[in-house]
Each structure stands twice: as C-alpha cells, then as structure tokens.
C-alpha cells in the first residue's frame, strides 16, 4: 500500500504520483493543523449563512409571494438544491479533492445570496426561488465538511462544534441589520448570507492537498449494509421533523407579533443547539454506539417539536427549538459515527446517505406546510 498526494494523480499526467521525498505521510496528523481548522471555520461560516437564510426566507416569501399556496416554494427550493448537490459534492470531493468541491459550493452560495437579495428588493418571486435553490446547493456542499472531518482523523465532532459558534454570531449581525436597513432587512440578510460564502471560498481554496491511500478493493472495509440502512433511516426521520419545524416556526413567530431579529435569535439558538453535541457526544457514542444515540436524539426532537406549538414568546420558542435542535445533532452525528466507525463509506454511499436526508427534509417541509 502506498500513500500519495491526490492532486498529483490526474488523467494525462505521466509523472510519478509518489512522494518525492520517499517519506511516509501520516494521514491522521495532516488535518489536525491548518486543514482541520479551515474545515471547521468554513463549516462555521456556512452555518452562519444558514441561520440568516432560514430566518428570513419564509418571511421574504410571505412578503412577496402573493398567493398562499406559493409561500413554501423558496424553502422547498432550498431543500431541493441541497438534495441535488449530494451526489456531485461526493464525487467531486473524491475525484478532485476537497478544495475544488467546497470552492464550487461556496461559489453557488455567493450567486444564490445575491440573486435572492435582488429578488427581495425587486419583489420578484421566481427569482427568489432560483436564489434559494442555489443557496440550498451551497448548503448541500457545505454539509460534506462533516464527512471530510470524520474521514480526516475522525474529527467530525470538532467540525460540528465549530458550526455552533457560527450560529451564535448571526443574531448580533441580524439585530444590527434590522436597525440599519429597516424595510430592506430581509434583502440585506439574504445578500449577507450569500457574501458569507466569500469567506468559505477563501478557506476552501487554502485547504491542504488531500492525502489518500492506494489500496486494493479487497483491502477497503465498508460499513455493514444493515448499519448503513438503520443509521440513515433514523437520521432521515430526524431531518423530516426538523425541517418541518424550521419552515413553520418563523411564520408562527410572526403571527405572535415577534419581529425578524427575534426570529433570527430563536433560529440561532436552534442551530447552535443542533451543533453543540459535537463538543460532547464522543463519550456517548463510545459508551452506547451511534444507533442508540440517534434514537435518543429522535426522542428529544419529538419532545421539542411538540412543545413549539404551545409557545408564544421568544424564550419559549427558543427553548423548544433548542431541545429539538440538540436532538437533531445527536441523531445526525450518531449516524455519522455509525457510518465511519467500522468502515469507510464509498462516495456512492455518502451521496445516497445525504440525498436520503434531504429528500426526507423535503417531505417534512411539505407535510408540516399542509398543517393548519
């Protein structure tokens, strides 16, 4: 078995792909430094962008959507874009490395945010749907940071933890936007969500070259199919419930007379809670296993999601969403641990896993959107 730099292996290149100095490369040590910090920082910025998008997209849709049956279209486009990005993200990361895949995702986010902001200013609903689709594609690419972290020294929990920090920054900027922008707050927030991807792009292109191992097919150990199916199914249920809440809560809060900045605060608490388990879940997974952790997470989502419908204050919404968000984090990271713990998922498996999650998310948004 030889360890080589993946960027030296390209079709049409005839020079040796082996390391020029002949020294062994430690795959687990490379991402601990700059690579892991950049992946965590990029994921944190992506979560920051996600908080802004999820906080204002339903409100922007309500403001310019007109007909009630069209209000959910931008949010559904966001989820469809994330689902569509699953297979390209997985294969691009495998074939061309992290830098190319994550840079492409960030570029889509920049374009999507700018387009969505213009749509909010010009009150163009179809343009808002397209911008949301591109923002969703960027989020689909960004979620592969968790797989990259898990494959690079099993540091997926640290990458998830960085997402919590990104979520907590958003409400402060949202409050400043609300005071400064006035009636253009929604447009400015969508634009900022897109421009945040400039930072993600800068972080992505600076990632170290991925180091890979050349192995025979027989030497690669894949997770058991039953583990893949069960962990993916449980995570899909978590995403089904969570996206339904995220689509519905901003409108519920608006109906209670709570402003955009209050909605952003509640959503930030929610998203921070989604990624906080990354700091502490390692011991639970070691003790109970990823599947049991997923089941516990589903229980918390059920409790928190049920409590949301009885709230009327910012604190009440925030606490209920935090409980549900923490459960989502347990379920998602539990699935991640189950997939990567005893094997190495292929790009096809990873793409199928994420595509299943986003399809379930889309179904959850549709199901909750039809409730009275």
N, C-alpha and C positions, 0 to 999 in steps of 0.2 A: 504493500500500500504506500502511495506517495502523496504528499501534501503539496499543493501548488496554489498559485495565485490565479483566481478565476479570470481576472482581466487579461491574462496572458493567453488564454485559450479562446481563440476566435477563428471562425472559418476563414480560410485563405491565408492565414499566418503560418509560416513554415518554421519559425524559430522555436527553440525548446521552451516548453512550458514549465520546466522545473526551476527551482530556486537557484539563482546564480551563485549564491554563496555555499550551497550544499548543506546548510544548517536546517535542522527540523523547525517547523513552525508550530507553536503552541496555540491551537485554535481557541482554547478557553481563556487564554490570557489576553488575546488581542482586543476584544471588545470591552474589557474591564476599564480601559482608559478612555481615550477620546471617542472611540466608536460607540461605546455604551452610553456615555454622557450625551453624545449627539443624538442617538436614537431616543433616549429619554426626553431630552429637551424638545426634539421635533414632535414627539407624541404629545408633550405638554402643550405646545403651541397649537397643535391640531385640536386638542380638546378645548382650548380657549376659543378657537374658531367655532367649534361645535356648539359651545354654550351660547354664543351670540346668535348663531343661526337658529337653533332650536327655540330660543327665547322670543325671537321677533318674526320668524317665518309664518307661524299661524296668524299672528296679528296683521302682518302685511297682506297675507292672503285675504283676511277678513275685510281689510280696508279697501282693497282694490278688486276683490274677486267678484263682487256683484251677486250673482246667483248663488244661493246656499249650497247647491249640490257641487259647486266647483271649489269650495273653500279648502277641501283637503288635498286638492291636486298638487300644489307645490310640495307639501310634506311627503306625499306619496312619490312624487318625482325624486325627492331627496333619497328615499329608501331604494327606489328602483336603480338610481345611479350607483348607490353603494353596492347593491347586489350585482349589477353589471360589471363593476370593477373587480370582483373577486377573482375570476379566472385570469384576466390579463395581469393583475398585480402578482398573483402567484407565479405565473410562468415567466413574466419579465424579471422578477427577482431571482428566479432560478437560472435563467439563461443569460441575463446581462448584469446581474448584481443589484445590490440594494440602491446604489446611487441612481442608476437610471430609472428604476421603478418608482422610488419615492419622489424623485425630481419631477417625473411625469405627473404623478398625483397632485403634487403641490401646484404645478402649472395649471391644471384643471381647476383647482380651488381658487386661484387668483382670477382666472377668467370668469368663473361662476359667480364669485362675490361681486365683482364689478358689474356684471350683467344684471344680477339681482338688484343691486343698488339703483342702477339706472331705471329698472322696471318699476321700482317703488316710487321714484321721483316722477316718472312719466305716466304712472298708473297703467302699465301695460302688463296684463295678467299672463299672457302667453310667454312673454319674455321672462317673467318671474319664474314660471315653471321650468324653462330651459336653464336659467341660472341655478335653480335649486337642484336640477339634475346634475349639473357639473359640480356643484358643491358636494353632492352625495357621492359622486365618483371619487372626489378627493378624500372624503372620509373613508371610503372603501379601501383606498390605497393606504391611508394612514393607519388603519387598524392592523395592517400587516407588521407594524412595528412590534406588536406583542409577540408574533411568531418569530420575528427576527431576534428579539431579545431572548426568547426561550431557546432558540437554536444556538445562540451565541453565549454559551456558558450558563444556560438555564437561568437567565436574568429577567424573565418575563415579568415577575412581580415588581422589580425595580422600575421597569418601563411603565407599568400600570400606575405605580405610585407617583411617578412624575406627572401623569395625567391629572391626578388630584390637585397638584399645585397649579397647573394651568387653568383648571376650572375655577379656582378661588380668585384669580386675578380679574376675571371677566366682569363681576358685578361692579367693581370700583370704576372701571372704564365705562361701563354702561350707565352708571349714575352721572358721570361727567358728560357723556354724550346727551343724556336726557336734558341736562341743564343747558348745554351749549347749543344743541341742534334744534330743540323744540319740535316743530311738526315734521322735521326731516330725520328724527331719531331712528326710525326703522330703516331708512335708506342708508344712513351713515353706519349703522350697526352691521348691515349686510355687507357694505363696502369694506368695513374693517375686518369682518370675518374672512373676506377674500384676500385682503392685503396681508393678513397674518401669515398666509401661505408663502409670502416672500421670505419670511424668516425660516419657515420649514424648508423651502427650496435651498436656501443658503446652507442650512445644517445638513441637508441630504447630500448635496454635491461634495461636502467635505468629509463624508464617511470614509474610513479606510477601505482599501480594496478587500473584498470578502475572500477569506481563505477557505478552500474546500478540499475534500479528500477524494482521491480517485480510488474507488472500490469496485469490486465485482458485485453484480446484482445479488449473488448469494450471500454476500457479507453484510448487506444492508438489512437491518431488522426493522420491520414495520410494526406499528401497533396492531393488536388483535382487532379483527373486524367488529366483534361484539363491543369492545371498548369504544371504538370509533362511533358506532351507531348509538349506543346508550349516551355517551357524553355529548354527542352532537344533538340528540333529541332533547335532552334536558336543557342544554343551553338554548335551543330553539324555543322552548316553552318560556324561558326567561325573557328572551328578546320579544316574543309575542306580547307578553304582558307589559313590558317596559315601554315599547314604542307606542302602545295604545295610550298609556298614561302621558307620555311626552307630547303626543298630538293633542290631547284633550285638556290638560291642565292649564296651559296659557289662556285658553278661551274661558275656562272655568274661573280663573282668577280675574280676568277682565270682567266677567259677569258679576263678580263680587265687588267691583269698583276698585280693584287693585291695579296700579299703574305698571308701565313697561319695566321700570327699574326694579320694582318689587318682584315682578315675574322673573326678571333676569337673576335676582338674588336667590329666589327659590330654585330656579333651574341650576344655578351654580352650586348650591348646596347639594342638590340631587346628583349632579355629575361628579362633584368631588367625592361624594359618598360611594359612587359607582367604582371609583378607582382607589379609594382608601384601602380596601382589602389587600391591595398589592404590597402594603407595608407589613402586614401581619399574617397573611394567610398561609405562609410557608409551613408553619408549625402545624396548622390544622390539616393541611394536605398530607404532611408526613405521618400524622397520627391516624387520620381517618381515611385518607385516599380522596382523589379528586371527585369521584362519583358521589360520595356521601356529602362532601362539601357543596356540590351542586344541588342536592336535594334540600339541604338546609337553606341555601340561597333562594330556592323556589318558595319555601315556606315564608321567608321574610318578604318576598315580592308580593305574595298573596295578602299578607297582613297589611303592609304599607299601601298597596294598591286599593284595598278595601277601605282603609281609613281616609284616603284622599277625598272620597265622595261625601264625607261628613265635615269637611273643613270650610272655613270662611275667612281665615286670617292668614297673613304671610307666615307667621310662626307655625300654624297648623299645617299648611301646605308643605312647608319646608321640612318639618319633622316626618310627615308621612312619606314624602318623596325621598328623604334621606334613608329611611328604613328600607323602602323598595330598592333604592339605588345600591345600598350595601348588599342586598340580596342578589341583585344583578351582577355585581362584581364577584361575589362568591361563586355564582353559577358559571360565569364566563371564565374566570381564572381557574376554577376547578376543572372545566372542560379542557382548557389549555394544558393544565398539568397532566390530565389523564392522557391526552394525545401525545405529549412529548416525553412522558416519564419513562416509558419502557420501549420506546421506538422512535423512529424518525419518519414522520408523515411525508409522503411524496407531494410534489406540487399539486397533483390532481386531488389528493385527499384534502389538502389545506384549502384549495379552491372550493371543493364540494362542501366542506365544513362551513366556510364563511358564506357561501351562496345560500346554504340552508338557513343560516341565521338571519340573513337579510330577507329571504322570502317569508320566513316566519314573522319578522318585524313588519313587513308589508301587510301580511294577513292580520296582524294585531291592530295596526292602524286602521284598516278597513273595518274590522269588527267593532272596535271602540267608537269609530266615527259614526256608526249606524245606531248607536245607543241614543236614547232620548235625552 
